[in-house]
């Protein structure tokens, strides 16, 4: 089958002719930017309601212990501190699940920073979690027009705030998998950007990058996307499709092919 400037196989396994494809990566950030196709209860008024007067015909169990004592007025209690506030005050975290609470009875409450080491979490290790679908990254100074379109997609990834460079351009470097791997291998994570002949702008995020060893590389943080159009929700820059079924087969890193997100989700063979 003959192609024009670019081709890709969509999730439907149909081959489409592309007009352009780009990938941005973060390696060698100090170098010059180069263009390419693929790179990497109290009431609302605040008043305290007084207890109702007991009648002679009503007697509660507590009245036996409070007989002859003046009823105490209800007092307001401050809301409980958030886990973050409690951790800053006491050095302990109180957001455990029931199992952790049971262990806490025997071993004590969970420390916020045991032995001075910060705990594992999405803020420190974002790519150990699935991609977010309804949050968008802020612009980064230095992004060109093309990268500005892709930057919002990188929310909660290792590339969210890093300056990226274009490492491979199929229109410039040619639709050749050998050339592609010579440009992107061992350059780190990257985002791939393609434009189909029909004008659809789509691509995917590869957190692990490529090495060209002919292996399947897994990552739960990988995702596919389509920019704008009827697919995106109102006001959203794109629609994102996160990896499901675990991290396996997120990227098929084959030296004889271009980017391949799973065996058949988004495949750009880069061949004639």
Secondary structure, DSSP 8 states (H G I E B T S, - for coil): ---SSEEEE-TTS-EEEEEEEEEEE-SSTTS-----SEE----TT----------TT---GGGGTSTTS-------------HHHHHHHHSB-----HHHHHHHHHH---BSSGGG-----TTT-GGGS---SS------TT--HHHHHHHGGGTTSTTTTS--EEEEEHHHH-S-HHHHHHHHBTS--EEEEEEETT--EEEEEETT-B--SSEEE--TT-EEEEESGGGS-TT-SEEEEE--SSSTTSEEE-TTSS-EETTTTEE-----
